[in-house]
Amino acid sequence: MQKTSSRLLSLLSLLQARRDWPGALLAERLDVSRRTVRRDVDRLRELGYPIVAAKGPDGGYRLGAGRELPPLLFDDEQAVALAVALRLAATTGAGVEEAAARALHTVRQVMPTRLRHRIDTLRVTAVERPAARPNPQADSGVLMALSAAVHARAVLRFDYEPGDVPVSPPEAGRGSGPPPRRVEPHHLVTWGGRWYLVAWDLDREDWRTFRADRIAPRTPTGPRFTPRDLPGGDVAGFVAGRFQGFGGPDGPPCRGEVILALPAAAVSPYTRDGVVEELGPDRCRLVLGSWSWTALATAVGRFDADMEIVGPAELKEACALLARRYAAAAEGGASSPPG
């Protein structure tokens, strides 16, 4: 059994990982009794952590939010994962390189010596496919403003530069120049290493995709709106159709969709030919095309993360076929042909 201090850290880490935890499941994960879990919860409360208990036979626990919440703690694996994510932040095109470097320095300062050594020996070099020209980076403040408008379902006004030079916020009282665009923002996605806003243009009465690095939002936002249905009902397929014509005579004949247990920022730098949609802090949707189902299964399987195959059935069959081949190869035999 873990020492009390180590067990408290493990318990706190679990409580931070999801919203609700049944008491029996916590006991199973920590390999202790439910009575021990209750005592450890009381100890964390004494340290100032607001843990809410649900009553009943299936009662559980939830780490509440509040001003008095002490600093969050990380176990060794979480700390290393955080450092890796911060080092990779320079490849997202979100304009957060300097902030990521400062955050990594802050995290390193509070790490124990054993973890500092692991972090200091970690060197990550991101090599991307050469492009005709470097991708302009979107301002992190702009991305936050766009994401907030999407979440609030609020009409957004912004200045937009259709060329390659990012626009600056409009000067106060400026009367010249084109009027601001007025849109209903629906999704913020990445394509080819760039960030795009998918929105309904109110003045042109049509769907549009806008490059985030060319957007200068205006404030305040407009009224709330009821979301419209995207053509086809799928944002990833919509964006792919706009840029590559998937499903057309000149596009890749195989297109699949998966849910990856990774943040969108960690996936988008490596999917120049796919569409990545953020679903949460550690989940994203990836729609990718290829010239064969086997090649597509290989492409989505290269990410070191759990995945859910949304479809189609051909992609699931290709993944199953590869699984049999890899298993046979690991055992030194030959895989049987698909039935």
N, C-alpha and C positions, 0 to 999 in steps of 0.2 A: 504494500500500500504506500502511496506517496506520503511524504511528510506534509504536515498541515499547511505550511506556507506554500509549498509547491501545489498542493491540491486546491488551495484558494485561488491561485493564479489560473489554474486550469478551469476551475468553475467560472471565474470571471470571464475568461476567454470564450467559453461556451455561451454564456449569457449575452455577450456582445455579438455573437455570430448569427443569432436569429431572434425573432421577437418573443416567442413563447416557448417554454421548455416544460414538458411534463416532468414531475418529480421522479417518476420511475425511470424515465429515459436519462435524466441527469445522473441518477444513481448507477445506471448501467454503464454510461460513458466513463464515469469516474471510478467504476469498480468499487463502490462503497454502498452502504445501506442508505435507505431514504432518511433514516434518522440522522445519519452523518451529514447528508445534504442539508437538512434543516439546520443543524448546528453551524455548518459552514456559511449558510445564508445569513444566519444571525451575526456571525463574525464580520461578514462583509458589510452588513448594515451598521455595525459599530464603527467601521472605518469610514462610513459616510456614503456608501453606495445605496441609492434608493431602489431596493428590490421589492417588487410587488408580488404577493402570493395570491393565487386563485384558490378558492375553497372548493370542496367537493371531493369525491372519490378519485377523480382524474385531475386533481389540482396540480398546478405547476407554478412556475416562477417567470417573472419578466423584469428585465433591467430597465427601470424607468428613467426619464430624462428630467433634468432640473438644474438650477443654477449651482447647487451644492455638489454636483457630481464630480468626484475627484478625477484626476487624470486617468485616461484609459491605459491599461497595461497590455503588453504583447508578450506572448510566449516566443521561444527562440525561432520557430518556423515562421511565425507571423512577422517578426522583426526582419528576418532575412528577406521574406517575400516583399515587405514594404520597401526595403532598400533596392531590390531588383526593379520593382515598379518605378521607383523614383529615377533610377538610372535610365530606364527605358523611356521616361517621360519626354526626353529630348527628341524622340522620333515621332511624336504624335502630330506635329504641326499645329499645336494648340497654343503656342506662344508662352509656354510655362517653363522653359528651360532654366532660367535663372531662379525662379521660385522653387523648382524641383531640387536644384543644387543646394539652395539654402535649407530646404526641408530635410534633405539627406544629411547635411552637416548637423542640424539640430538633433535628428534622431540618433546619429552616431555618438553625439556627446553624452547621451544618457544610457548608452548601451554598456553592458558589462564587457570586460576585456576580451573574453572568449568570442563574443559576437563582433566586436570591433575588428578583430583579426580576420574573421570570415568576410566582413564587409570590405575591408581594405584590400583583400586579395581578389575581390570580385571586379573584373573589368569587362564591360559589355561594349562591344562595337557593333552598331547597327549598320548593315550594308544593304541598301535598297537598289532596286533595278534602276540603272541610269535613265534619266528622263531628258527630253529635249531641252527643258529649262527647269530650274528648281521651283518647287511648289511654294508659293507665298504662304506664310503662316497666318492663321486667323488669330486675332487678339483674344486672349482668354476672357477678358471682360465682355467682349461681344458674344462669345459663345455662351457665357452665363446669362446674358440678357435674352438671347434667342431661346435658350432652354427654358428660362422662366416664363417667357411669353407662350411657348408651346404648352407648358404645364398648366398655366392659368387659362388657356384658351382665350387670350385677349388679342384683339386686333393690334397689329404692329405697324408702325410707320418708320421708314428708314430711307436714307439716301443711298443710292446704289450706283457704283461706277462699273459700266459694262466692259471697260478695258482691263489692263493688267495692273493698274496702279490702285492700291487700296485707298478708299476715300477717308477723309477726315470728318469729324463731327462738324455739323454746320455752325457757322458763326452766328452769334446772337444778333437777331434783327436782320439777317441776310435776306434780301428780297429777290436776288437773281438766282439763276439756275433752275433746273427742272423741279417740279413738285415732288415731294417724297412719295415713295411707293406705299401703298396701303394693302396689307395682306392679312389673311387668316393663317397663322403659322401652324403647321401640323406635325412635322417631324424634323429633327436635326440628325443628319446622317453623314457618313464619310464615304467617299468614292475616290479611288486613285490617290490616296494620301491627302485629299482636300476635304474640308467640311462644307456641307451644303444645307440650306434650309429649303424644305419642301413646303409650299404654301399655295393657297388660293388667292390669286391676284384680284382684288375687288374691282379695280378699274378696268382691267382687261377681261375680267370674267372668265378666267382659265387657270389651270394649274401651271405653276412655274417652279423651277429650281434656281436658287440664288447662291452664289459662292459667298461663304461667310466672310472671307477676307476682303470682300468688296462692299460689305454692308456697314453702315454707320447708323445704328438705331437712334431714333428720336424718342423723347419722353414728353409726357407720360404715354403709356399705352392706351389703346382705345377700349371700346366696350367688349364684353364677353360675347362669344359666339358659340353656336352649336356646330360641332365638327361635321364636315361633309364627308362623304365616302369617296376615297381615292378610286380612280379607274382601276378595276381589277381587284380592289379591296386590299392590296398588298403594297406597302410602301417600298419594300426592297425590289419587288418585281417592277414597280412603276419607275423607280430611278434607273434600274438596269435597262429597262426598255428605252428610256430617254437617251442614255449614253451609248448603249451598245446594240440596241434592237434585238434583245434576246427573244427568241420565239419567231423571229423573222427569217427570211431566206438567207441572210448574210450573217446571222448570229450563231453562236455555239448551239448545237442541237440539244444539249443536256444541261438542265438547270435545276439545282436543288437548294433546299433551305434547311439550315440546322440552327440550333440554339447552343451556344458555347458558354461554358462557365468561366468566362473571362470578360473583363471590361472592354468596351468598344475601342478605347484608346490603345489597348494592347494588341488588338487584332487588325485594325485598319492599316497600319504601316505595311502589312504583309499581304494585303489583298487589293492590289491595284485594279484588278478586274472584277471585283465583287462589291457588294453593297453591305455595309455594316450599320446596324441600327442598335442604339443603346437601349437596353431593357432594364437596367439597374446598375448599381455600382460594381457588380461582379457577374453580369449576364449580358449577352448581346445576341442579336440575330444576324446570321451571315447568309446571304444569297450569292451563289457563285455559279458560273457557267463553265463548261468544258466540252471537249469534242467526244468524250466517251464517259460512261457512267463509272467505269473503273478509275479513270483519271480523276474524275470529280471526287470519288470516295477517298482517293489518296490525298487530294488537295485539302479536304476538310479534316482529314485525320492527322495532318502534320502538326496541328495545334495540341500542345501537351495539356489537355483539359478534358473534363467530362463534357459530353455532348448529347443532345437530343435531336434525332433526325425527324424533322417535320415532314419531309417528303421530297419527291414522290416515292412510290414503291420501288422504282428502279434503283434509286440511290440506296435504299435500305438493302436491297438484294446485292448490290455491288459491295457494300460494306461487309455483309455477311460472307460473301465470297472471299474478300481479302482477309477476313478474320480466319477463315479455314486455311487459306494459303499460308499465312504467317504462322499459324499454329503448327501446321505440318512442317514448315521449314525449320521451326525451332526444335521440333522433335526429330529432324533429319529424314523425314519421309516426303511423300508427294501428296498434294491435296487431291481430293476427288472432285470431279467436275460437278457443277451445280445441277441439282435435280430439276 
